[in-house]
Amino acid sequence: MSEVDGATLVARSLKRQGVKFMFGIVGFPVGPIALAAQKEGITYVGMRNEQSASYAAQAVGYLTGRPGACLVVSGPGVVHALAGLANAQQNGWPMILIGGASESWRNGMGAFQEERQVLIATPFCKFAHAVEHVHRIPFYVEMAVRTTSSPKRPTSRGWTSRRAARTHHAPRRCRMMSNER
């Protein structure tokens, strides 16, 4: 069996689901996702702030009909990205917001940039979920893409540094979920 880190699994899953563009701000804990996305052939565009990244991701959804991805750091990064998420919701444009998150076991203890991100993103999304286990990443990505694409509306997922570093033991013939037939 080969090992795949969580960031690579996110990137491969996004690529498999047809996501071609990612906009964002790299930082803790989402930096490895940006690097993995580029290695998988997803065009990553670094932005000056999270709001512009979210507007760019929703513009891709509007122009292509396929979700653009927005990658932001935890806490304030997710809050700043809500403007583009809300705009995408109001216009019915597909978009995926991937936000950093503190480890769940640290919540309530003042973790770095701790915020209830799924809760604050939920009013603007059809699907908002925190990633709890690395092996579920392909499922969450597929759900995010399917949900945002029909009828079009944004989705959001939480991401922690521990999940980026954790490896997933993939069988040699790893079957990624896909909406391709």
Residue pairs with C-beta under 8 A, 6 or more apart in sequence:
1 169
1 170
1 171
1 172
2 169
2 170
2 172
2 174
3 167
3 168
3 169
3 170
4 12
4 167
4 168
4 170
4 174
5 32
5 36
5 164
5 165
5 166
5 167
5 168
6 32
6 131
6 134
6 137
6 163
6 164
6 165
6 166
6 167
6 168
7 32
7 33
7 35
7 36
7 164
8 36
8 39
8 40
9 134
9 137
9 138
9 168
10 33
10 36
10 37
10 98
10 137
10 141
10 159
11 33
11 36
11 37
11 39
11 40
11 42
12 36
12 40
12 138
12 176
13 137
13 138
13 141
13 142
13 176
13 177
14 22
14 37
14 40
14 42
14 69
14 96
14 141
14 145
15 37
15 40
15 41
15 42
16 138
16 141
16 176
16 177
16 178
16 180
17 141
17 142
17 145
17 178
17 179
18 66
18 145
18 179
19 42
19 66
19 67
19 68
19 69
19 96
19 145
20 42
20 43
20 60
20 64
20 66
21 42
21 43
21 45
21 56
21 57
21 60
21 68
21 69
22 34
22 37
22 42
22 43
22 44
22 45
22 57
22 68
22 69
22 70
22 71
23 44
23 45
23 46
23 47
23 52
23 53
23 54
23 56
23 57
23 60
23 68
23 69
23 70
23 71
24 30
24 34
24 44
24 45
24 46
24 47
24 50
24 53
24 69
24 70
24 71
24 72
24 98
25 46
25 47
25 49
25 50
25 53
25 71
25 72
25 73
25 77
26 34
26 46
26 71
27 73
27 77
27 100
28 73
28 74
28 100
28 112
28 161
29 73
29 74
29 100
29 101
29 159
29 160
29 161
29 162
29 164
30 71
30 72
30 73
30 98
30 99
30 100
30 159
30 164
32 164
32 165
33 71
33 98
33 159
33 164
34 44
34 46
34 71
37 44
37 69
37 71
38 44
42 69
44 71
45 56
47 53
47 56
49 80
50 70
50 72
50 73
50 76
50 77
50 78
50 80
50 81
51 80
51 81
51 83
51 84
53 70
53 71
53 72
53 81
53 84
54 70
54 72
54 80
54 81
54 82
54 83
54 84
54 85
54 87
54 88
54 95
54 97
55 83
55 84
55 87
56 68
56 70
56 84
57 67
57 68
57 69
57 70
57 84
57 88
57 95
57 96
57 97
58 68
58 70
58 84
58 85
58 87
58 88
58 91
58 93
58 95
58 154
59 68
59 93
60 66
60 67
60 68
60 95
61 67
61 68
61 88
61 93
61 94
61 95
61 148
61 152
61 154
62 91
62 93
65 94
65 149
65 152
66 94
66 149
67 94
67 95
67 96
67 144
67 145
67 148
67 149
67 154
67 155
68 94
68 95
68 96
69 95
69 96
69 97
69 98
70 81
70 84
70 85
70 95
70 96
70 97
70 98
71 98
72 78
72 80
72 81
72 97
72 98
72 99
72 100
73 99
73 100
73 113
74 99
74 100
74 101
74 102
74 112
74 113
74 114
74 115
74 117
74 158
75 100
75 102
75 112
75 113
75 114
75 115
75 117
76 113
76 115
77 99
77 100
77 113
78 97
78 99
78 100
78 115
78 117
78 120
78 121
78 156
79 115
79 120
81 97
81 99
82 120
82 121
82 124
84 95
85 95
85 97
85 121
85 124
85 125
85 154
85 156
86 124
87 93
88 94
88 95
88 124
88 153
88 154
89 124
89 125
89 153
89 154
92 151
92 152
92 153
93 152
93 154
94 148
94 149
94 152
94 153
94 154
95 148
95 154
95 155
96 144
96 145
96 148
96 154
96 155
96 156
96 157
97 121
97 125
97 154
97 155
97 156
97 157
98 156
98 157
98 159
99 117
99 121
99 156
99 157
99 158
99 159
100 113
100 158
100 159
100 160
100 161
101 117
101 130
101 158
101 159
101 160
102 111
102 112
102 113
102 114
102 115
102 160
103 111
103 160
103 161
103 162
104 130
104 132
104 160
106 114
107 114
108 114
117 130
117 156
117 158
118 128
118 129
118 130
118 156
118 158
121 128
121 156
122 128
122 156
124 154
124 156
125 153
125 154
125 155
125 156
126 147
126 148
126 153
126 154
126 155
127 143
127 144
127 147
127 148
127 155
127 156
128 155
128 156
128 157
129 140
129 143
129 144
129 156
129 157
129 158
130 157
130 158
131 137
131 140
131 157
131 158
131 159
131 160
131 163
134 163
134 166
134 167
134 168
135 168
137 163
137 168
138 176
138 177
139 177
140 157
141 157
141 177
142 177
142 178
142 179
143 155
144 155
144 156
144 157
145 155
145 179
146 179
147 153
147 155
148 154
148 155
